Amino acid sequence: MKKKQLSLEILARIFFLTAGITKCVEVGGRSHYFRAAACTGALYHIELYLICGDSLSGDEIGLPAGVYHLAVQDYAARCLRQGDYRAAISESLGRSEVPEAVFVCTSTYWRNAWKYQSRTYRHCFWDSGTMLANFLAVTASYDVSVRLNAGFKDNMVNTLLGLDTRDEVSLAVMELGERNPIQVEASRIDSVNFKITPLSASPVDCPEIRKIHDPSTLRGENDVLDWRSNAEKIPK
């Protein structure tokens, strides 16, 4: 049976039920926000990005092809790059087809590390895991085809999203919808420097996190394919 085609409305619900703010409670003059997925210390260091083509549309509005940051605080998609970069994502995965849309989850280390220091690296995957559990449940409820990828060209995906990898890195790439053979070459990925609001007035660096992460970075297509081949082997 053919899976359901993606729409802007479905993607918005996936975003909300994966990472959205579900309620706000006022206690002692302060606002406390509750999210769809739990996070260590309620620090919410996991971010979501969307890469889509022009074929994605809604009942009233469409979402132009581009790379978007999905902002939880105001439930908005902010365009980081214009154009269809799905082929670039497929190249980073060593795949020969493009999906309808792609989500990428990242971790902004400092938002968790100010409290938990270098142990934050473990929290990256615990906390993204709780969000991915929600993500899989929601996509299943909409009968949307999905493929999770933990192995990809790290630098390529990070550059596409415009990440400063001293502070933020990609953790997982989630392909959504029907996949079709690549028809066009991947768009060139130029480096970008976004104006970023400081994470803190007095941030403390945790270089141990980068020392843990860097050795596991996949830098080329052979690295990705070798990793996937080893990951798919089932011990007898």
Backbone torsions as a table, in degrees:
resi	resn	phi	psi	omega
1	MET	NA	136.2	179.9
2	LYS	-71.3	135.7	179.3
3	LYS	-72.6	161.6	-178.4
4	LYS	-68.2	141.1	177.3
5	GLN	-75.3	142.9	-179.7
6	LEU	-71.4	151.9	172.1
7	SER	-138.4	166.5	177.8
8	LEU	-61.9	-37.1	-179.7
9	GLU	-63.8	-41.7	179.5
10	ILE	-66.3	-43.4	179.1
11	LEU	-62.8	-38.6	179.1
12	ALA	-63.5	-39.8	178.8
13	ARG	-69.6	-37.8	176.9
14	ILE	-61.2	-44.9	178.8
15	PHE	-60.2	-49.2	-176.9
16	PHE	-62.6	-46.3	-175.5
17	LEU	-79.5	-11.2	174.4
18	THR	-89.5	-43.2	-171.4
19	ALA	-138.7	0.3	-171.7
20	GLY	-72.3	165.1	174.8
21	ILE	-84.1	119.3	-174.2
22	THR	-95.4	-24.5	175.6
23	LYS	-166.2	163.3	178.2
24	CYS	-130.6	132.5	-179.9
25	VAL	-121.3	131.8	177.9
26	GLU	-92.7	119.0	179.3
27	VAL	-133.8	123.3	177.7
28	GLY	58.8	34.0	179.1
29	GLY	79.8	5.6	179.7
30	ARG	-118.9	147.7	177.8
31	SER	-90.7	130.6	177.7
32	HIS	-118.2	119.9	-175.3
33	TYR	-100.5	136.4	179.0
34	PHE	-107.4	136.8	-176.2
35	ARG	-109.9	162.1	-177.8
36	ALA	-64.5	-31.5	179.4
37	ALA	-120.5	143.7	-179.6
38	ALA	-72.7	160.7	178.8
39	CYS	-150.9	145.4	179.5
40	THR	-56.8	125.7	178.0
41	GLY	67.7	9.5	-175.7
42	ALA	52.7	40.0	-176.6
43	LEU	-97.8	-17.5	169.1
44	TYR	49.8	64.3	-179.6
45	HIS	-91.7	-2.7	-179.0
46	ILE	-89.6	128.7	179.2
47	GLU	-112.6	157.9	177.3
48	LEU	-121.6	141.2	175.9
49	TYR	-127.4	155.1	-179.7
50	LEU	-127.7	134.9	173.1
51	ILE	-121.7	124.1	-176.5
52	CYS	-143.8	167.2	175.7
53	GLY	-105.0	179.3	-178.0
54	ASP	-69.2	-16.2	-176.2
55	SER	-69.9	-14.9	-179.4
56	LEU	-77.6	124.4	-177.2
57	SER	-142.6	166.3	176.8
58	GLY	-120.4	-177.4	179.6
59	ASP	-67.5	-35.2	-176.9
60	GLU	-117.5	-32.4	-177.7
61	ILE	-132.9	153.9	174.8
62	GLY	-109.0	165.0	176.5
63	LEU	-112.7	111.2	-177.7
64	PRO	-59.4	152.9	177.6
65	ALA	-55.4	135.0	-179.9
66	GLY	172.5	-176.4	174.6
67	VAL	-112.5	127.1	-173.2
68	TYR	-127.4	143.1	167.0
69	HIS	-93.3	130.6	-179.7
70	LEU	-94.8	107.3	-173.8
71	ALA	-89.8	118.1	-176.5
72	VAL	-70.8	-38.8	-170.5
73	GLN	-62.4	-32.0	178.0
74	ASP	-127.1	16.0	172.9
75	TYR	53.2	54.9	-174.4
76	ALA	-131.8	154.9	173.7
77	ALA	-108.8	117.0	-178.6
78	ARG	-105.9	124.2	-174.2
79	CYS	-73.6	124.5	176.7
80	LEU	-98.6	-34.0	177.2
81	ARG	-143.5	140.4	174.5
82	GLN	-95.1	142.0	179.9
83	GLY	117.6	166.2	-176.9
84	ASP	-92.4	108.1	-177.7
85	TYR	-108.3	16.6	-178.7
86	ARG	-64.2	-34.3	178.3
87	ALA	-65.2	-32.9	177.6
88	ALA	-66.6	-39.8	176.6
89	ILE	-63.3	-43.8	179.2
90	SER	-61.1	-39.9	177.2
91	GLU	-62.6	-39.6	-179.7
92	SER	-65.5	-24.2	-179.4
93	LEU	-93.5	-7.5	-175.1
94	GLY	70.9	30.5	-179.0
95	ARG	-103.4	158.9	179.9
96	SER	-110.1	9.5	177.3
97	GLU	-137.2	160.0	-179.8
98	VAL	-112.4	141.6	176.1
99	PRO	-86.2	175.5	176.9
100	GLU	-69.2	-36.7	-179.3
101	ALA	-157.3	163.4	-177.9
102	VAL	-137.4	135.0	167.7
103	PHE	-105.6	144.6	171.7
104	VAL	-127.7	132.2	173.8
105	CYS	-106.7	142.0	-178.4
106	THR	-129.6	168.2	171.6
107	SER	-122.7	130.9	170.0
108	THR	-95.9	98.7	-168.8
109	TYR	-48.1	-50.0	-168.1
110	TRP	-60.0	-31.8	-177.0
111	ARG	-65.2	-17.1	174.6
112	ASN	-110.7	-32.5	-172.8
113	ALA	-72.2	-22.8	179.1
114	TRP	-59.8	-25.4	-179.9
115	LYS	-102.7	-41.1	-171.3
116	TYR	-107.6	3.2	178.5
117	GLN	51.8	-140.5	-171.8
118	SER	-68.1	-17.5	177.7
119	ARG	-65.9	-12.2	175.2
120	THR	-52.3	-30.6	-177.7
121	TYR	-59.6	-35.9	175.4
122	ARG	-67.9	-38.0	-178.2
123	HIS	-65.7	-27.4	177.5
124	CYS	-51.9	-44.2	-173.8
125	PHE	-90.6	-31.2	172.3
126	TRP	-61.1	-49.6	-173.2
127	ASP	-74.2	-38.3	174.2
128	SER	-67.1	-30.0	178.5
129	GLY	-64.4	-39.3	178.2
130	THR	-66.0	-37.1	178.0
131	MET	-69.6	-39.2	179.2
132	LEU	-66.4	-32.1	175.7
133	ALA	-62.2	-45.1	175.5
134	ASN	-61.9	-44.6	-178.8
135	PHE	-56.5	-46.9	-179.0
136	LEU	-67.2	-37.2	179.0
137	ALA	-65.3	-42.7	-178.8
138	VAL	-68.4	-45.6	179.8
139	THR	-62.3	-36.1	177.4
140	ALA	-65.5	-38.0	-179.2
141	SER	-66.2	-29.9	177.8
142	TYR	-92.5	-0.4	-179.2
143	ASP	58.3	42.4	178.6
144	VAL	-97.8	132.9	177.1
145	SER	-66.0	137.3	-177.8
146	VAL	-144.6	146.9	174.9
147	ARG	-140.7	120.8	178.1
148	LEU	-89.6	140.5	-179.7
149	ASN	-130.3	120.7	175.7
150	ALA	-99.1	-11.6	-179.8
151	GLY	-114.1	120.7	-178.7
152	PHE	-161.1	166.8	176.2
153	LYS	-71.3	102.6	-173.8
154	ASP	-55.9	-50.2	-174.5
155	ASN	-63.7	-34.4	-178.8
156	MET	-67.0	-45.5	179.9
157	VAL	-68.8	-43.0	179.6
158	ASN	-61.4	-40.7	178.9
159	THR	-66.9	-40.7	178.5
160	LEU	-58.3	-40.8	-178.7
161	LEU	-82.5	-7.9	179.9
162	GLY	72.2	33.7	-175.8
163	LEU	-82.3	142.9	167.3
164	ASP	-89.3	103.3	-170.2
165	THR	-72.1	-2.2	169.9
166	ARG	-71.2	-24.4	-174.0
167	ASP	-120.6	-23.4	-173.0
168	GLU	-148.2	136.7	179.3
169	VAL	-139.7	156.3	176.3
170	SER	-76.2	142.2	-178.6
171	LEU	-114.3	-38.7	-176.7
172	ALA	-153.0	147.7	178.0
173	VAL	-118.3	124.9	-175.4
174	MET	-116.4	112.5	178.1
175	GLU	-85.8	137.4	-176.8
176	LEU	-127.0	144.1	173.6
177	GLY	84.2	-174.8	-179.9
178	GLU	-65.9	143.7	179.5
179	ARG	-110.2	134.3	-178.1
180	ASN	-128.2	153.0	179.6
181	PRO	-55.2	142.9	179.0
182	ILE	-63.3	127.8	-178.9
183	GLN	-102.0	-25.1	-177.4
184	VAL	-130.2	157.8	177.5
185	GLU	-68.7	153.6	178.3
186	ALA	-62.3	138.5	177.3
187	SER	-64.2	144.6	177.3
188	ARG	-65.2	136.8	-179.5
189	ILE	-105.3	102.1	175.4
190	ASP	-86.7	148.4	177.1
191	SER	-68.1	145.7	177.2
192	VAL	-129.9	150.6	177.1
193	ASN	-125.2	100.9	-179.7
194	PHE	-83.7	148.6	172.2
195	LYS	-74.0	120.5	-172.7
196	ILE	-116.1	134.2	173.8
197	THR	-69.3	129.3	-179.4
198	PRO	-53.8	139.5	179.8
199	LEU	-68.5	-30.6	-178.1
200	SER	-161.3	154.8	175.6
201	ALA	-72.0	-21.4	-179.8
202	SER	-141.4	65.8	-178.4
203	PRO	-68.0	147.3	176.1
204	VAL	-114.8	123.9	-178.1
205	ASP	-76.1	145.7	175.2
206	CYS	-123.2	79.2	-175.8
207	PRO	-61.7	-21.3	178.7
208	GLU	-59.4	-33.1	-179.7
209	ILE	-63.2	-45.2	179.3
210	ARG	-66.6	-34.9	178.6
211	LYS	-65.5	-31.6	176.6
212	ILE	-75.1	-42.8	-172.5
213	HIS	-74.6	-42.5	-172.5
214	ASP	-55.8	-43.0	-178.9
215	PRO	-63.6	-21.0	-179.5
216	SER	-94.0	2.9	-179.0
217	THR	-69.3	133.3	175.1
218	LEU	-96.5	121.0	-169.5
219	ARG	-103.9	-20.4	-178.3
220	GLY	-141.9	173.9	-177.5
221	GLU	-61.9	-39.0	179.0
222	ASN	-63.2	-37.2	176.5
223	ASP	-60.3	-44.1	-178.7
224	VAL	-64.8	-47.3	-177.3
225	LEU	-67.1	-39.1	177.5
226	ASP	-64.6	-43.3	179.4
227	TRP	-61.4	-45.8	-178.4
228	ARG	-64.4	-39.6	179.6
229	SER	-61.7	-43.3	179.4
230	ASN	-69.9	-37.1	-178.2
231	ALA	-67.6	-29.6	-176.2
232	GLU	-87.4	-7.3	178.0
233	LYS	-72.2	130.9	179.4
234	ILE	-105.4	118.3	179.8
235	PRO	-60.1	139.3	178.7
236	LYS	-86.7	NA	NA
